[in-house]
Amino acid sequence: MLRPFWRYYGAKWRIAPRYPAPRHRTIVEPFAGAAGYSLRYPDRDVILVEKYHVIAEIWRWLIAATPDEVRAIPTVDAAADLPAWVPQGARWLVGMTMGQARMRPALHTSAGLLARRRTGTRWAEGWTAAARARVAEQVTAIKHWRIIEGEYTAAPDVEASWFIDAPYRGRPGRPYVHHSGQLDYPSLARWCRARRGQTIVCEAAGADWLPFAPFGEVRGMSGAPSREAIWWQDSARTQERLALEVA
């Protein structure tokens, strides 16, 4: 298991253990974000697909970076204080650490994080020595991962464990750069049904673009409660057995 490299809006790292574990060697996350599900199973062959260029570039840098390259990046509370030689992907990662559950990189550490840091609250670091050390210690574990920048349909058509966490339909999915108003949900539903292997789709309770089942109330990395729903299919198991496993 790896810790999140940064806190991202809608991330699933905390609740990932409640979803069915991957049955296949390959995991595909077509709406990658911070890859909260895959971080729980980093030894798998992970394929991330991300449309937002900033997130894709962060993952490209993380996958390629060495621990020494991470440790060389100075700790700062303002992105403008980073030396010119720091790669763009690293600069954006630093910006993502400067706020809680962000959708875009920040220019400086938020006042809230600075206050929480003074009280020693966990996950209140910003780009501190502790955050940098965590990233440096983990990058060697994802060298075999792959990032594809593009639409979810750019994912390879392979038999795999698919974890599909698209922007939730309606208001919950609006804050993203590529938000819910830009998604054709009927087309996404057809695409989800066509995946081969094990498919897990996340949504908010009440969504109806797939026959979602209640998944309970959870708290994401932002700390806010959310009533979640799930749809899944598995070529090797019945829906009834999967329902028992999820419960």
C-alpha positions as MATLAB code, in Angstrom:
seq = 'MLRPFWRYYGAKWRIAPRYPAPRHRTIVEPFAGAAGYSLRYPDRDVILVEKYHVIAEIWRWLIAATPDEVRAIPTVDAAADLPAWVPQGARWLVGMTMGQARMRPALHTSAGLLARRRTGTRWAEGWTAAARARVAEQVTAIKHWRIIEGEYTAAPDVEASWFIDAPYRGRPGRPYVHHSGQLDYPSLARWCRARRGQTIVCEAAGADWLPFAPFGEVRGMSGAPSREAIWWQDSARTQERLALEVA';
ca = [
       0.000    0.000    0.000;
       1.166    3.525   -0.823;
       0.038    6.790    0.722;
      -1.507    9.405   -1.576;
       1.047   11.573   -3.358;
      -1.344   14.525   -2.953;
      -4.890   15.175   -1.748;
      -7.389   15.421   -4.583;
     -11.061   16.285   -4.684;
     -13.163   13.114   -4.836;
     -10.216   10.795   -4.197;
     -11.029    7.234   -3.133;
      -7.905    6.237   -1.203;
      -9.609    6.098    2.177;
     -12.538    3.973    1.047;
     -10.703    1.882   -1.569;
     -10.509   -1.156    0.776;
     -14.322   -1.278    0.830;
     -14.513   -1.830   -2.923;
     -13.929   -5.323   -4.355;
     -10.218   -6.111   -4.526;
      -8.737   -6.385   -8.032;
      -8.855   -9.906   -9.454;
      -6.647   -9.191  -12.439;
      -2.970   -8.462  -12.746;
      -3.791   -5.209  -14.564;
      -5.721   -2.310  -13.025;
      -7.056    0.441  -15.279;
      -8.253    3.776  -13.864;
      -9.750    5.708  -16.805;
     -10.373    8.856  -14.702;
      -7.095    8.643  -12.848;
      -6.977   11.717  -10.624;
      -4.801   10.792   -7.638;
      -5.272    7.033   -8.324;
      -6.598    6.248   -4.859;
      -7.656    2.694   -5.750;
      -4.416    1.725   -7.492;
      -2.306    3.084   -4.628;
      -3.719    0.261   -2.506;
      -2.361   -2.310   -4.983;
       0.832   -0.702   -6.366;
       2.441   -4.006   -7.350;
      -0.206   -4.541  -10.064;
       0.303   -3.421  -13.651;
      -1.441   -0.075  -13.360;
      -2.662    1.928  -16.361;
      -3.853    5.449  -15.597;
      -5.822    7.513  -18.110;
      -6.227   11.218  -17.421;
      -7.607   14.004  -19.616;
      -6.426   16.923  -17.478;
      -2.931   17.766  -18.707;
      -1.746   18.938  -15.282;
      -2.569   15.624  -13.590;
      -1.152   13.589  -16.473;
       2.091   15.561  -16.299;
       2.353   15.027  -12.526;
       2.047   11.282  -13.039;
       4.586   11.321  -15.882;
       7.061   13.011  -13.598;
       6.359   10.758  -10.596;
       6.751    7.587  -12.667;
      10.059    8.776  -14.134;
      11.543   10.493  -11.064;
      14.208    8.989   -8.820;
      14.176    9.411   -5.035;
      17.187   11.731   -5.268;
      15.416   13.905   -7.830;
      12.458   14.253   -5.470;
      14.670   15.043   -2.477;
      16.443   17.759   -4.485;
      13.283   19.850   -4.707;
      13.412   22.439   -1.912;
      10.575   22.802    0.569;
       8.562   25.955   -0.112;
       5.296   27.617    0.790;
       5.006   29.457   -2.532;
       5.384   27.863   -5.961;
       7.209   30.975   -7.180;
      10.046   30.154   -4.772;
      10.889   26.928   -6.615;
      14.127   27.117   -8.634;
      13.786   27.391  -12.406;
      15.244   23.912  -12.930;
      12.326   22.142  -11.183;
      10.357   20.221  -13.869;
       6.812   21.313  -14.614;
       5.278   18.082  -13.355;
       7.058   18.506  -10.038;
       5.981   22.149   -9.800;
       2.366   21.144  -10.269;
       2.702   18.372   -7.680;
       4.031   20.902   -5.175;
       1.051   23.136   -5.967;
      -1.359   20.254   -5.403;
       0.056   19.644   -1.917;
      -0.587   23.274   -0.904;
      -4.295   22.834   -0.218;
      -6.820   20.233    0.886;
      -8.594   18.149   -1.748;
      -7.650   20.519   -4.553;
      -8.655   20.311   -8.227;
      -5.874   22.607   -9.481;
      -2.368   23.441   -8.255;
      -2.175   26.300   -5.767;
       0.344   29.133   -5.896;
       1.010   29.069   -2.160;
       0.199   27.020    0.929;
      -3.296   27.833    2.136;
      -3.822   29.663    5.410;
      -5.834   26.691    6.655;
      -2.970   24.282    6.059;
      -0.480   26.599    7.716;
      -2.716   26.770   10.787;
      -3.189   23.009   10.855;
       0.549   22.483   10.432;
       1.209   24.547   13.562;
      -1.053   22.219   15.560;
       0.554   19.092   14.117;
      -2.592   17.915   12.324;
      -2.004   15.020    9.946;
      -2.262   15.781    6.213;
      -1.692   19.466    6.886;
       1.808   19.671    5.496;
       1.976   21.443    2.170;
       5.320   20.784    0.457;
       7.244   20.089    3.663;
      10.196   17.825    4.361;
       7.765   15.120    5.502;
       5.691   15.339    2.302;
       8.825   15.310    0.159;
      10.210   12.284    2.008;
       6.959   10.370    1.515;
       7.014   11.010   -2.224;
      10.705   10.116   -2.478;
      10.177    6.846   -0.626;
       7.296    5.814   -2.888;
       8.314    6.693   -6.452;
      10.331    3.504   -6.918;
       7.143    1.481   -6.347;
       5.386    2.917   -9.432;
       8.102    2.658  -12.082;
       6.085   -0.028  -13.873;
       2.923    2.120  -13.964;
       1.779    3.759  -17.198;
       0.022    7.082  -17.789;
      -2.056    7.855  -20.890;
      -3.146   11.443  -21.409;
      -6.535   11.640  -23.075;
     -10.211   10.776  -22.905;
     -11.329    7.682  -20.998;
     -11.846    5.986  -24.348;
      -8.055    6.093  -24.857;
      -7.733    3.240  -22.356;
      -6.565   -0.015  -23.959;
      -9.250   -2.625  -24.568;
      -7.831   -5.256  -22.212;
      -9.204   -7.717  -19.711;
      -8.465   -6.063  -16.398;
      -9.803   -4.763  -13.122;
     -11.400   -1.464  -14.122;
     -11.932    1.195  -11.460;
     -14.048    3.926  -13.031;
     -14.459    7.020  -10.884;
     -15.772    9.591  -13.359;
     -16.967   13.038  -12.208;
     -20.273   12.418  -10.487;
     -23.260   13.546  -12.504;
     -24.599   16.952  -11.579;
     -23.372   19.265   -8.855;
     -20.822   16.926   -7.154;
     -18.901   16.607  -10.421;
     -18.895   20.303  -11.298;
     -15.663   21.437   -9.547;
     -13.345   19.426  -11.814;
     -11.511   21.099  -14.687;
     -13.158   18.544  -17.006;
     -16.459   18.485  -15.187;
     -19.692   16.517  -15.240;
     -21.351   18.953  -17.635;
     -18.891   17.853  -20.322;
     -19.633   14.126  -20.023;
     -22.084   12.135  -22.143;
     -23.274    9.729  -19.446;
     -25.298    7.397  -21.704;
     -22.163    6.898  -23.818;
     -20.069    6.383  -20.687;
     -22.573    3.785  -19.442;
     -22.325    1.822  -22.679;
     -18.543    1.988  -22.515;
     -18.489    0.754  -18.891;
     -20.694   -2.210  -19.772;
     -18.348   -3.140  -22.620;
     -15.231   -3.480  -20.423;
     -13.763   -6.961  -20.126;
     -12.928   -8.501  -16.774;
     -13.922   -6.834  -13.518;
     -15.573   -3.407  -13.635;
     -16.275   -1.140  -10.655;
     -18.043    2.172  -11.243;
     -18.443    4.829   -8.528;
     -21.209    7.425   -8.248;
     -23.258    9.390   -5.766;
     -26.457    7.897   -4.389;
     -29.373    8.610   -6.707;
     -27.423    8.395   -9.963;
     -29.270    6.444  -12.641;
     -27.062    6.307  -15.748;
     -26.234    2.734  -14.638;
     -28.263    0.549  -12.231;
     -26.280    1.673   -9.194;
     -26.683    0.068   -5.776;
     -26.263    1.888   -2.433;
     -22.737    1.734   -1.060;
     -23.195    3.616    2.196;
     -22.087    6.957    3.577;
     -18.367    7.570    3.581;
     -15.941   10.399    4.262;
     -13.458   11.201    1.547;
     -10.077   12.873    1.975;
     -11.827   16.253    2.245;
     -13.576   14.992    5.396;
     -17.043   15.765    4.039;
     -19.658   12.948    4.198;
     -20.940   11.531    0.931;
     -23.643    8.987    0.171;
     -22.021    6.664   -2.332;
     -23.342    4.181   -4.892;
     -21.668    1.422   -6.897;
     -22.223   -0.581  -10.080;
     -20.089   -3.573  -10.903;
     -19.808   -6.497  -13.222;
     -17.470   -9.452  -13.227;
     -17.193  -12.104  -15.875;
     -16.219  -14.745  -13.305;
     -18.664  -14.027  -10.487;
     -22.382  -13.545  -10.132;
     -23.903  -10.247   -9.065;
     -25.323  -11.969   -5.985;
     -21.912  -13.132   -4.786;
     -20.385   -9.735   -5.465;
     -23.171   -8.066   -3.494;
     -22.245  -10.191   -0.483;
     -18.558   -9.327   -0.866;
     -19.256   -5.580   -1.065;
     -21.548   -5.775    1.957;
];
